[in-house]
Amino acid sequence: MATQSGATVTVSLSAPETNPETVGGYQTQRLTDRNGPSLEVGELTSNEVSEFRQETSIRSGFQQVTGQLGFELSPLAQDRLIELATTETFVGNDTATVGSATFAAGVYTIVTPIPAKDGLVDIFDNGGGHVFVGRVGGATPGAGDRLFPMVNIAGTGAGGTITQQTGSLISRVRKGAMLYSSIQKKYPDVYPGGTPGLYQVFSGCTVNNLSFSMQPGSLVTGTADLLGLEAGNLIKESDSASAVAAANPGAASTAYSPFASCAGIGEGAVAVVSGIDFTINNNRETVPLLCSAFADSVYEGVANVSGTVTLLFEDETEYNKFADETETTLTVGLKETAQSSDEMMVFHFPRVRYTQPSFEVPANGPVVLTLNFRALESTYSDGVKTSAIILKTPAV
């Protein structure tokens, strides 16, 4: 009798849909933790008194899908988890009007050493791949931001050129129709009835919380907390063949390294950052109903985007933003390596307000300033209200 190995369990997600019952287009996920999804079942215990001092009855109560998936962030590999958390599938980001200027794919002449053109502000450079933000409405953080990945910079003075990379896509925390996936979990090592394989399907699943951690001592990691509607029975593959999952499009990519990354605070500034953690918390919930063991839908809550940034303490700038209640921007760019040809992923928070700060003063080594932050609602250049923007670019 074979025993299932944890190393060979696979988890596959269907393409995000607004219909929780839609199943199809499964894609295998690259994961470090496959404890989710699982069926969470309430218990209804009878209070009936027995003369033999025993419990006489217990029934299953409300049921929902929960669990956590852990991963190391890499290009393309976690796109579906991101989309389920933000409520927006990745959409095109190449052309937009910022103020009176229209920015499309093309080459721009540098008027001043950078920023490159009216309305464009260089938010960071992480080794050959600049990201600019175009801004509507002046210098106010979040006033119509638009992200533009730039490559192929020729010269830094007046008359130099800079080329916008085409094919960039964004996904934003926003108001929209709930996106659901079905999740298929396979156990290939067990042999029920002499034939290999069991699988289970969890339907109506979404991502309630999505967290990322960028620390010098590890690859860029993340966790997705799941919330879903219903779980089917374990089924023999020989009785009803499970769906064949396509290879993850990021299967050939290596995980993002913090050493090929860059963090920008404010506009044009690159702080001495020693760590960033942040979470998209959607505060979603299910509601028990009569006549069904499962909920009919997952309901949205208030999206809260918060995190912690850790800096080497070198001046008063960031602390005083907290003390003066001054808003700022926060941007994190990730690449596989420092090569400009690599795909890039950018997390941009257009309006950030610092909360409780703290200092770590060691006997040896630098003083470290830790600032908690909250990302607030802003307006993207197409009018969408968002507190967090995730941009990805193709390799060039």
C-alpha positions as CSV (number, residue, x, y, z in Angstrom):
1,M,0.0,0.0,0.0
2,A,1.5,3.3,-1.1
3,T,1.6,6.4,1.1
4,Q,1.3,9.8,-0.4
5,S,4.5,11.9,-0.3
6,G,4.1,15.6,0.4
7,A,6.8,16.3,-2.2
8,T,4.6,15.2,-5.1
9,V,1.3,16.8,-4.3
10,T,0.4,19.4,-6.9
11,V,-1.9,22.4,-6.7
12,S,-3.5,23.9,-9.9
13,L,-5.6,27.0,-10.3
14,S,-8.2,27.6,-13.0
15,A,-8.2,31.0,-14.8
16,P,-9.9,33.7,-12.7
17,E,-13.6,34.2,-13.5
18,T,-16.4,36.2,-12.1
19,N,-18.6,33.0,-12.0
20,P,-17.6,30.9,-8.9
21,E,-18.8,27.7,-10.6
22,T,-16.7,28.1,-13.7
23,V,-14.0,25.4,-14.0
24,G,-11.3,25.2,-16.7
25,G,-7.9,26.3,-17.9
26,Y,-6.0,24.8,-14.9
27,Q,-2.4,25.9,-14.4
28,T,0.1,24.2,-12.0
29,Q,1.4,26.5,-9.3
30,R,4.9,26.9,-8.2
31,L,4.7,26.7,-4.4
32,T,6.8,26.3,-1.3
33,D,3.8,25.5,1.0
34,R,0.8,23.4,-0.2
35,N,-1.1,23.1,3.0
36,G,-4.0,24.9,1.3
37,P,-6.7,24.6,0.3
38,S,-8.6,22.5,2.8
39,L,-12.2,22.1,3.9
40,E,-13.1,23.8,7.2
41,V,-16.2,22.3,8.8
42,G,-18.1,23.6,11.8
43,E,-19.5,21.2,14.4
44,L,-23.0,21.1,15.8
45,T,-23.0,19.1,18.9
46,S,-26.2,18.0,20.6
47,N,-26.9,19.2,24.1
48,E,-29.3,16.4,24.8
49,V,-28.8,14.9,28.3
50,S,-28.1,11.1,28.4
51,E,-28.3,9.0,31.5
52,F,-25.1,7.3,30.4
53,R,-23.2,10.7,30.4
54,Q,-22.2,10.4,26.7
55,E,-22.6,12.7,23.8
56,T,-25.5,11.4,21.7
57,S,-25.2,13.3,18.4
58,I,-23.0,15.5,16.3
59,R,-23.6,17.0,12.9
60,S,-21.5,18.9,10.4
61,G,-22.1,22.7,10.4
62,F,-21.2,25.5,8.0
63,Q,-18.4,24.6,5.6
64,Q,-15.9,26.8,3.7
65,V,-12.6,26.5,2.0
66,T,-9.5,28.0,3.7
67,G,-5.8,27.4,3.8
68,Q,-2.5,29.0,2.7
69,L,-0.2,28.7,-0.2
70,G,3.4,29.8,0.1
71,F,5.6,30.8,-2.8
72,E,8.9,32.4,-4.0
73,L,7.9,35.2,-6.3
74,S,9.1,34.8,-9.8
75,P,8.2,36.2,-13.2
76,L,4.7,35.1,-14.4
77,A,4.5,32.3,-11.9
78,Q,2.0,33.9,-9.4
79,D,-0.1,36.0,-11.8
80,R,-3.3,34.2,-11.0
81,L,-2.9,34.6,-7.2
82,I,-2.2,38.3,-7.7
83,E,-5.3,38.7,-9.9
84,L,-7.5,37.0,-7.3
85,A,-6.3,39.3,-4.6
86,T,-6.5,42.6,-6.5
87,T,-9.8,41.9,-8.4
88,E,-8.2,42.8,-11.7
89,T,-6.7,40.6,-14.4
90,F,-3.5,42.1,-15.8
91,V,-4.4,44.7,-18.4
92,G,-2.4,46.7,-21.0
93,N,-0.5,49.7,-19.8
94,D,1.3,51.0,-23.0
95,T,-0.5,54.2,-23.9
96,A,-2.0,56.9,-21.8
97,T,-2.5,60.6,-21.6
98,V,-0.8,62.3,-18.6
99,G,-1.7,65.9,-18.3
100,S,-1.5,67.5,-21.8
101,A,1.1,64.9,-23.0
102,T,0.3,61.5,-24.6
103,F,2.8,58.8,-23.8
104,A,2.9,55.8,-26.1
105,A,5.6,53.3,-27.0
106,G,8.5,55.2,-28.6
107,V,11.7,57.1,-28.0
108,Y,11.7,60.2,-25.9
109,T,14.4,62.9,-26.0
110,I,15.8,63.8,-22.6
111,V,15.2,67.6,-22.0
112,T,17.0,67.6,-18.7
113,P,19.2,64.9,-17.2
114,I,16.1,62.9,-16.0
115,P,13.2,63.3,-15.6
116,A,12.9,62.8,-19.4
117,K,9.9,64.7,-20.3
118,D,7.2,67.0,-18.8
119,G,5.1,65.0,-16.5
120,L,7.5,62.1,-16.1
121,V,9.4,61.5,-12.9
122,D,12.1,58.9,-12.5
123,I,11.2,56.8,-9.5
124,F,14.0,54.4,-9.6
125,D,16.7,52.6,-11.6
126,N,17.5,49.0,-10.8
127,G,20.3,48.2,-13.2
128,G,19.3,49.1,-16.7
129,G,15.5,49.2,-16.3
130,H,14.2,52.6,-15.2
131,V,10.6,53.0,-14.2
132,F,9.0,56.4,-14.5
133,V,5.8,57.7,-13.1
134,G,3.7,60.1,-15.2
135,R,1.6,62.4,-13.0
136,V,-1.7,64.3,-13.6
137,G,-2.4,67.2,-11.2
138,G,1.0,68.3,-10.1
139,A,3.3,66.9,-7.5
140,T,0.6,65.5,-5.1
141,P,1.3,61.8,-4.5
142,G,-1.3,59.7,-6.2
143,A,-2.7,62.4,-8.3
144,G,-3.2,60.4,-11.5
145,D,-0.1,58.3,-11.5
146,R,0.8,56.2,-14.5
147,L,3.7,53.8,-14.6
148,F,6.1,53.6,-17.6
149,P,8.9,51.1,-17.7
150,M,11.8,52.5,-19.7
151,V,14.9,50.8,-21.2
152,N,17.7,51.6,-23.6
153,I,18.8,54.8,-22.1
154,A,21.3,56.6,-24.4
155,G,23.0,59.4,-22.6
156,T,21.9,61.2,-19.4
157,G,22.2,64.8,-20.5
158,A,20.1,67.0,-22.7
159,G,19.7,65.5,-26.1
160,G,20.0,61.9,-24.9
161,T,17.1,59.4,-25.6
162,I,15.1,57.0,-23.6
163,T,12.8,54.3,-25.0
164,Q,9.6,53.1,-23.4
165,Q,9.3,49.4,-23.2
166,T,6.2,48.0,-24.8
167,G,3.9,45.2,-23.5
168,S,3.7,46.2,-19.9
169,L,0.7,45.0,-17.9
170,I,-0.8,46.1,-14.6
171,S,-3.1,44.7,-12.0
172,R,-4.5,47.1,-9.3
173,V,-6.3,46.8,-6.0
174,R,-9.7,48.1,-7.0
175,K,-13.4,47.9,-6.9
176,G,-14.6,45.3,-9.3
177,A,-16.5,42.0,-9.7
178,M,-15.1,39.3,-7.5
179,L,-12.7,36.9,-9.3
180,Y,-12.8,33.2,-8.4
181,S,-10.7,30.2,-9.3
182,S,-11.3,26.5,-8.9
183,I,-8.3,24.7,-7.3
184,Q,-7.4,21.1,-8.1
185,K,-5.2,19.3,-5.6
186,K,-3.7,16.0,-6.7
187,Y,-2.3,13.1,-4.7
188,P,-0.5,10.9,-7.3
189,D,1.3,8.4,-5.0
190,V,-1.7,6.7,-3.4
191,Y,-3.2,3.6,-5.2
192,P,-6.8,3.2,-4.4
193,G,-8.0,-0.1,-5.9
194,G,-4.6,-0.7,-7.4
195,T,-4.7,2.4,-9.8
196,P,-2.7,5.5,-9.0
197,G,-4.0,8.9,-8.1
198,L,-6.6,10.8,-6.1
199,Y,-7.7,14.4,-6.6
200,Q,-10.0,16.9,-5.0
201,V,-11.6,20.1,-6.5
202,F,-12.2,23.2,-4.4
203,S,-14.6,25.7,-6.1
204,G,-15.3,29.4,-5.7
205,C,-11.9,30.2,-4.3
206,T,-10.3,33.6,-4.0
207,V,-7.4,35.2,-2.2
208,N,-8.3,37.0,0.9
209,N,-4.8,38.2,2.0
210,L,-1.7,38.3,-0.2
211,S,1.6,39.1,1.5
212,F,5.1,39.7,0.2
213,S,8.4,39.8,2.1
214,M,11.7,41.3,0.7
215,Q,14.6,40.7,3.0
216,P,18.3,40.5,2.4
217,G,18.6,37.0,3.8
218,S,16.2,35.2,1.4
219,L,14.6,35.2,-1.9
220,V,11.5,37.3,-2.3
221,T,8.7,35.2,-0.8
222,G,4.9,35.5,-0.4
223,T,1.8,33.8,1.0
224,A,-1.7,33.7,-0.2
225,D,-4.5,33.1,2.3
226,L,-7.4,31.4,0.6
227,L,-11.1,31.7,1.1
228,G,-13.6,29.6,-0.9
229,L,-17.0,28.2,-1.1
230,E,-17.1,24.5,-1.6
231,A,-15.0,21.3,-1.6
232,G,-15.7,18.1,-3.5
233,N,-15.0,14.6,-2.4
234,L,-11.7,12.9,-3.0
235,I,-12.1,11.1,-6.4
236,K,-10.1,8.3,-8.0
237,E,-8.5,9.5,-11.2
238,S,-9.4,6.1,-12.7
239,D,-13.1,6.8,-12.0
240,S,-13.2,10.4,-13.3
241,A,-10.1,11.8,-14.9
242,S,-8.8,15.0,-13.4
243,A,-8.2,18.0,-15.6
244,V,-4.7,18.2,-17.1
245,A,-3.0,21.3,-15.9
246,A,-0.9,23.4,-18.2
247,A,2.7,24.2,-17.3
248,N,3.1,27.4,-15.4
249,P,4.3,30.1,-17.8
250,G,6.9,31.1,-15.2
251,A,8.3,27.5,-15.0
252,A,11.6,28.5,-16.5
253,S,12.1,31.6,-14.4
254,T,14.2,31.9,-11.4
255,A,12.8,33.5,-8.2
256,Y,13.4,37.2,-7.7
257,S,16.4,38.1,-5.6
258,P,16.5,41.1,-3.2
259,F,20.0,41.9,-4.5
260,A,18.7,42.6,-8.1
261,S,15.9,44.8,-6.7
262,C,15.5,48.5,-5.9
263,A,13.2,50.4,-3.5
264,G,12.3,54.0,-4.1
265,I,10.7,56.3,-1.5
266,G,9.3,59.6,-2.7
267,E,10.2,60.9,-6.2
268,G,13.7,60.2,-7.5
269,A,15.0,59.1,-4.1
270,V,16.4,55.7,-3.4
271,A,16.6,55.1,0.3
272,V,19.0,52.8,2.2
273,V,16.3,50.1,2.6
274,S,17.1,46.9,4.5
275,G,13.7,45.2,4.2
276,I,10.1,45.6,3.1
277,D,7.1,43.6,3.9
278,F,3.5,44.3,2.9
279,T,0.1,42.7,2.7
280,I,-3.1,43.2,0.7
281,N,-5.9,42.4,3.1
282,N,-9.3,42.3,1.5
283,N,-11.3,41.5,4.6
284,R,-13.5,39.1,2.6
285,E,-16.0,36.8,4.3
286,T,-18.6,34.2,3.7
287,V,-22.0,34.2,5.3
288,P,-23.8,31.0,6.5
289,L,-27.2,30.4,5.0
290,L,-30.1,28.1,5.7
291,C,-30.8,25.2,3.4
292,S,-27.1,24.9,2.3
293,A,-23.9,23.8,4.1
294,F,-22.0,26.3,1.9
295,A,-22.2,30.0,1.3
296,D,-23.5,31.4,-2.0
297,S,-20.7,33.9,-2.5
298,V,-17.6,35.4,-1.0
299,Y,-18.3,39.0,0.0
300,E,-15.9,41.9,-0.3
301,G,-14.7,44.0,2.6
302,V,-12.6,47.1,2.8
303,A,-9.2,46.5,1.2
304,N,-6.4,47.4,3.5
305,V,-2.9,47.6,2.2
306,S,-0.2,47.9,4.9
307,G,3.3,47.0,5.5
308,T,6.7,47.8,7.1
309,V,9.7,49.4,5.6
310,T,13.1,49.2,7.4
311,L,15.8,51.8,6.7
312,L,19.3,52.4,7.8
313,F,19.0,55.6,9.8
314,E,20.9,58.4,8.0
315,D,18.8,61.6,8.2
316,E,15.5,63.0,9.4
317,T,13.6,62.8,6.1
318,E,11.4,59.7,6.5
319,Y,10.9,60.1,10.2
320,N,9.7,63.7,9.7
321,K,7.2,62.5,7.2
322,F,5.6,60.5,10.0
323,A,5.8,63.4,12.5
324,D,4.4,65.9,10.0
325,E,1.7,63.6,8.6
326,T,3.2,64.0,5.2
327,E,2.2,61.6,2.4
328,T,4.8,60.0,0.2
329,T,5.1,57.3,-2.4
330,L,6.7,53.9,-2.2
331,T,7.9,51.8,-5.1
332,V,9.7,48.4,-5.2
333,G,11.2,47.0,-8.4
334,L,12.2,43.4,-8.8
335,K,14.3,41.7,-11.5
336,E,15.7,38.2,-11.9
337,T,19.2,39.7,-12.3
338,A,20.5,43.2,-12.8
339,Q,20.4,42.8,-16.6
340,S,18.1,45.2,-18.4
341,S,16.8,42.4,-20.7
342,D,15.1,40.6,-17.8
343,E,11.4,40.8,-17.0
344,M,10.7,43.3,-14.3
345,M,7.9,43.4,-11.6
346,V,7.1,46.7,-9.9
347,F,4.9,47.3,-6.8
348,H,3.9,51.0,-6.6
349,F,2.0,52.6,-3.7
350,P,1.0,56.1,-4.9
351,R,-0.1,57.4,-1.5
352,V,1.6,56.2,1.6
353,R,1.2,57.5,5.2
354,Y,3.6,56.3,7.8
355,T,2.3,55.0,11.1
356,Q,4.1,54.0,14.3
357,P,8.0,54.3,13.9
358,S,10.6,52.6,16.0
359,F,14.4,52.7,16.3
360,E,16.7,49.7,16.9
361,V,19.9,50.9,18.5
362,P,22.4,48.0,18.7
363,A,25.7,48.0,20.6
364,N,27.4,47.3,17.3
365,G,26.3,48.1,13.8
366,P,24.0,50.8,12.3
367,V,20.9,52.3,13.8
368,V,17.8,50.9,12.1
369,L,14.5,52.9,11.6
370,T,11.4,50.8,11.1
371,L,8.3,52.5,9.8
372,N,4.9,50.9,9.5
373,F,2.9,52.3,6.6
374,R,-0.6,52.3,5.1
375,A,-1.3,52.7,1.4
376,L,-4.3,54.9,0.7
377,E,-6.7,55.3,-2.2
378,S,-5.4,57.2,-5.2
379,T,-6.5,57.8,-8.8
380,Y,-4.7,56.1,-11.7
381,S,-4.5,58.0,-14.9
382,D,-7.5,56.1,-16.4
383,G,-9.7,57.1,-13.4
384,V,-9.5,53.8,-11.5
385,K,-9.3,54.2,-7.7
386,T,-6.5,52.1,-6.3
387,S,-4.1,51.9,-3.4
388,A,-1.6,49.4,-4.9
389,I,-0.4,48.9,-8.5
390,I,1.5,45.8,-9.7
391,L,3.2,46.2,-13.0
392,K,5.0,43.6,-15.0
393,T,7.1,43.9,-18.1
394,P,8.1,41.3,-20.7
395,A,11.8,40.4,-21.2
396,V,13.3,42.6,-24.0
